[in-house]
Amino acid sequence: MKDRVKSALILIAITAACMPFAVTRILYFGVAGGLCAYEYSKSVEKLNARCTLWVMIVYLAAQAVLVWFHAGLFVYAVLFVFCLYLALFSGVIHRNVSGVGALYTLAGLSYPCVLFGIIMVISVSDIWWQTLLTACFATWGCDSAALFGGMRFGKHKLAPHVSPKKTIEGALCGTLSSLFTGWLAWLVLGLSTPVPLRLCLFTAFVAAVTGQVGDLAESLLKRMIGVKDFSNLIPGHGGVFDRADSLLFSIPTVYLCFLLVGI
């Protein structure tokens, strides 16, 4: 527990230091995406397959440059398609990658790399801090409430074939926590941006749900590969991918909700 708390404090300090400037935010999410891609590629080796890590790194690096220059949606799409071609071609030119490895590269390019690419775009938008703050409140509040709710009330398994410890009761407690986190986000956002309370409550609710979906999606991936954690890079927490799973889903969700109502 001591290592877990210490690691969490260090992560919070690093994150806070990188958030004030656009360039550091882009680098922060680009590096995080690269670490997740590395953890994913090393885990895939347990299946006696080898994906092409450099394709995913090329995508993230190029995406970071395009985000810095505020490229349009079409350019981002072209980059993704180009890297898709590279992923398939890597199976042709590298015998130890082959077709199976090319497919795993495509999977890694889509998840987590594209989601990190989207978050990089969000990080330079006009509502970047409102989006990140609300998503973090909703996700972390949901995770904590789901953990304690599951320990106290959990009886019915949510998805035992994917994550044996998660319960329906815990998931409901996590979702209900959005009422508090949405209210908390409304208080903080209201200091600079007039935001309706009902919007914050709805957004936090949807983010809590999609964050849990993201957690289950990563659990499904780990179950398929046969690993408990993607790495032990963060003592007490596992790998970077293990910490980012829910936020990869909740951050774009919050941004979309805010965008649709013109925040």
N, C-alpha and C positions, 0 to 999 in steps of 0.2 A: 504493500500500500504506500510506503514511504517513497519508493521509486516511482510509482504511478503519479503521486502528487508532485514530486520534483520535476518529472518529465512534463507534466501539464503546465507547470509554472514557466518552465523554459520555453515551451511552445507558444504560450500566450505572450511572453516577452518578445520573442522573435517576430511573431505575427504583428504585434503592436508597432514594433520598430519599422516594419516594412510597409505599413498601410498609408502613411502620410503622403507619399509621392507616387504618381502614376507609374513611373519606370520601376520602382521597387515593388509595386503591387504586381505588375506584369511578370517581373523576374521571380517573385515569390511563387505565384501560381504556376509559372513555367517550370521552375525547379521541382516543385511538389509533384507536378505531372510527370516529370522525368523520373523522379524517384519511384513513383507508382508504376510506371512502365518498366523500370528495372526490376522491381519486386515481382511484377507479373511475369516477366520473361524468365526470371530465375525459377519461379514456381512451376512454370510450364515444363521445365526440364525434368521435373519429377514424373511427367507422363511420357518420358523418353522422346520428347519432341523439342524442337528448337525454333523459336520465333526470331524475327529480325528486329532486334532492339533499335538499331540505328534508324530504321524507317520511322518509328514512333518518335525518336528524338528529333529527327529532321522536321517532322510535322510540328512538334511543339515549339522548336526554335523559330521556324518560319512563321508560325502563327503569332508568336510574340512580336516579331518584327512588323508584321502586317497590322497587328493591333496598335502598336506604337504610332504607325503612320495612318491610322484610322481608315484602313481599307474597307471596301464595301462587301456586302454579303456574297456577291458573285465571285470576288477574288478568294474569299474564304472557301467557297465551294470548290473552286478550281484547285486550290491547294489540297483539299481533302481527296479529290478524285485523283490528282497526281500521285499522292502518297498511297492511295489504294492500288494504283498501277504498280508502284514500286514494291508494295507488299507482295503482290502476285508474282512480279518478275523475280523477286528474291528467291522464290521457290524454284525458279527455272535455273538461275545462275549458281545457287548454292546447293550442293548435293545434300549437305547435312541439315538443310532447312526443309526442302521438298514441299510437296503439296500440303501436308498436314501442318507444317510450320508456317506456311503462307496463310493458312486459314486462321491459325492462332494469332498471327500478326494482324490480320484484318480485325479480329475480335478485340485485340488490345488497342488498336488504332481507334476503334469505335468507343470502347469503354476500357480505360478511363480517359484516353487522350482527347477525344473530341469534346467531352464534357469540360475538361480543363480549358480547352480552347474557348469554349463558350463563356466560361467564368472569367477568362482574361479579357474578353470583350466587355463583359459586365463591369469589370474593375475600372474601366476608364469612362464609363457612362456618367451621366449627370446625377444618377441616383445610386451610385456604387455603394456609398456607406450606409444608406438606408436599407438597401438590399442585403448587404452582408450582415448588418446588425440584426435585422429581423430574422434572417435565416439562421443565424447562430443562436439567437434566443430560442427560436422555435425548436431547433434540432437538439441543442444541449438540454433544454428543459424536457423535451420529450424523452430523450435517452435516460435521463435521471429518473423521471416519473415512471417510465416503463420498467426500469430495473427494480425500483423499490416496490412498485405496484405488483410486479410479477412475483417478487419474494413474499409479499404479504398476502396477496389474494389469488395468485396464479394456480389454476387447476386444469384448465383446458389448453392443450398445445395449439399454437398458432399454425406452425408449419413444421412438424417434427422431422420431415424428410430433408428439410433445408437447415433449420436451426432448432435443435431439440429443446433448448432452454427457454425459448420465447413462448409466451402464453398470450391467449386472447385477452385476459384480464390486464396483463401488463401493457399490451398494445392500446387498450382502451384508456388506461390511466395516462399513458404517454400522450394520446390524442387529446384528452381532456385538459392536460396541462397547457395546451395552446390558448385556453381562455386567459390564463395568467400571463403567459409569455407575450400574447398579443396585446394585452393591456399594458404590460411593461414596455413593449416596443412603441406603443402609442404615446406613452409618457415621454420617452426619450426623443422620438422623432418630432413630437410636438414642440420641442425647444427651438427648432429651426424651420420645420416644414409642417404646415397645417395638414393633418391626415385624419380622415374620419375614423373613429374608434371601430366601427363595424368592419371597415376595410382591413384594419390591423388584425382583428379577431379572425376574420375569414382567411386572410393570408397566412397567419400563423397556423390555423387549423389545417389548411391544405399542405403547408410546408411540413407539418408534423407527420401527416399521412405519407407524403412522398418521401420524406426522410426515412421512414420505416421501410418503405418499399426499396429504397436504395440500400439499406442495411441488409435486407433479405436477398437482394440481387447479388451483393458481394458474398454473402454466405453461400448462395447457390454456386457461385464461381469457385469458392474455396472448397466446397463439398465435391464439386466435379474434379478439381485438381487433386484433392486429398490432403489439404494442409489446414492447420488450425488458425495460423496467422500467416500473412504474406511475408513477414520478416520479423526480426526482433530489434529493429533499428531504434524504436522508441521504448525504453524500458518500462514495463508495466502496461503498455498499450498495443504492442505488436508493431506493425509497420505503418508507413505513411498512408498506404491504401486502406488499411484497417481504420484509420482515423478519419479519412476523407469520404468514406462511402456514402454516408447520409447527406453530407453537404453537397456532394456532386449532384444530387437530385433536388435538394431543397433550395439551393441558391438560384438556379434557373427558374424554379417555380415561383419564388417570391418576386423575382424581376419581372416575370411575365404578368403576374397579378398587378403589380404596380404600373407596368407599362399600359395595360389594358384600360386602366382608369385614369391615365394621364398624370400620374404623380411625377 
